[in-house]
Structure formats: structure tokens, C-alpha cells
Amino acid sequence: MAATIDGTTGLTAPSGAIFNGIASGTAVASTSGTSSLQIQIGAGSVITTGYVSGTAYNSVQTTATSGYLVAAGFTAVEVISGTIVLTLLGSNNWTVTGTNTVSGGVTRLCAGVGSSGGTLDRIRITTVNGTDTFDAGSVNILYE
């Protein structure tokens, strides 16, 4: 179950955040478990399949089709920091690129492609298993 956040509304449920209307500024972040983090996009609803994405760190590569994979291979006590950029390729197709690091100093690269299924109007930040909860941190969305 994901929480819906519009503008500055606070996070009210575990396991994710949906940014409807793509309003800037809100809160979510570190998780209670080790499930990989992913970003899902959509138009009217969030798309949960059809992505081609992956992340790599220390010669370990992880892939996903359920969202843009952002980070994998961390523990529940580590804090993840980084930058992710979504870029419109045309025809509602988007690419994601980014880098992030955990408190232990491991740097990850991530990239992927996917479709919003229409004019992008929402982004969800969640875990791949959908059960690990967000327990600290923050996320900021900027768009133009």
C-alpha cells in the first residue's frame, strides 16, 4: 500500500509514496529492510511492469522490470543519498539515470527506460518487494 502525497501533505502510510500532480517537495526515504528501491511512473495510474532497468555497484549488477531500479544490495541501517534524473525521450517514453551512495561508501549507478502510458502525472518511490517500509529521510522532486 503506497501513501499518496500531493504538495506538502505528509507521509501517512508505509511502503512508498506517490507524487500526484508532480508537486515539488515532500518526505520519504530510508527503509526498514533490504529490498531494492525503485521508481515507478504513470499517467492516471502507476505503471508496474514493462521497465528495463538496472543498477550496478562493486561489479554486482541487478535488474528489474517492475520499475526503475535505483539501489540494491544495502542493509536496513544504511542511508542512501543520490540524484536520479528522468528524461522524456518522446511518445511518453522516459529514461532514468542516476548515482547514489550508502553510508558505507558504496557508490551505485542506475539506468533504465520505460513508458508512462500517457502524459506523466505521477511518480511512486517504493521497494521492489512492496513490504519494506520507509522509516526516515527525505525526497525532493524538481521538474520543468
VENJO-V89276 format. One record per pair of residues at least 24 apart in sequence whose C-alpha atoms are under 6 Angstrom apart, sorted by the first residue. I is the first residue (numbers start at 1). J is the second residue. D is the distance in Angstrom with one decimal. If there is no record, write none. Layout:
# VENJO-V89276
{{I/J/D} {I/J/D}}
This chain:
# VENJO-V89276
{{14/133/4.8} {14/134/5.8} {15/126/6.0} {15/131/5.9} {15/132/5.8} {15/133/4.2} {15/134/5.7} {16/125/5.5} {16/126/4.3} {17/124/5.3} {17/125/5.4} {18/123/5.5} {18/124/4.2} {19/122/5.3} {19/123/5.2} {20/122/4.6} {21/121/5.2} {22/122/5.9} {24/141/4.9} {24/142/5.7} {25/140/4.8} {25/141/5.8} {27/138/4.5} {27/139/5.4} {28/137/5.7} {28/138/4.8} {28/139/5.8} {29/134/5.6} {29/136/5.5} {29/137/4.5} {29/138/5.2} {30/79/5.9} {30/134/5.4} {30/135/5.6} {30/136/5.0} {30/137/5.7} {31/133/5.3} {31/134/4.2} {31/135/5.4} {32/76/5.2} {32/132/5.6} {32/133/5.4} {33/76/4.6} {33/132/5.4} {34/74/5.8} {34/75/5.2} {34/76/5.6} {35/127/5.8} {35/128/6.0} {35/129/6.0} {36/71/5.5} {36/72/4.4} {36/127/5.6} {36/128/5.5} {37/70/5.4} {37/71/5.2} {37/126/5.9} {37/127/4.5} {38/67/5.5} {38/68/5.2} {38/69/4.4} {38/70/5.1} {38/125/6.0} {38/126/5.6} {38/127/5.7} {39/67/5.4} {39/68/5.0} {39/124/5.6} {39/125/4.7} {40/67/4.9} {40/123/5.7} {40/124/5.0} {41/116/5.5} {41/122/5.7} {41/123/4.5} {42/116/4.3} {42/120/5.6} {42/122/5.4} {43/116/5.7} {43/117/5.9} {43/118/5.1} {43/119/5.5} {43/120/4.9} {43/121/5.2} {51/113/5.9} {51/114/4.6} {52/112/5.3} {52/113/5.4} {53/111/5.7} {53/112/3.8} {54/110/5.7} {54/111/5.8} {55/109/5.5} {55/110/4.2} {56/108/5.5} {56/109/5.5} {57/108/4.7} {68/112/5.8} {70/110/5.7} {78/102/5.9} {78/103/5.4} {79/103/5.3} {92/116/5.6} {92/118/5.6}}
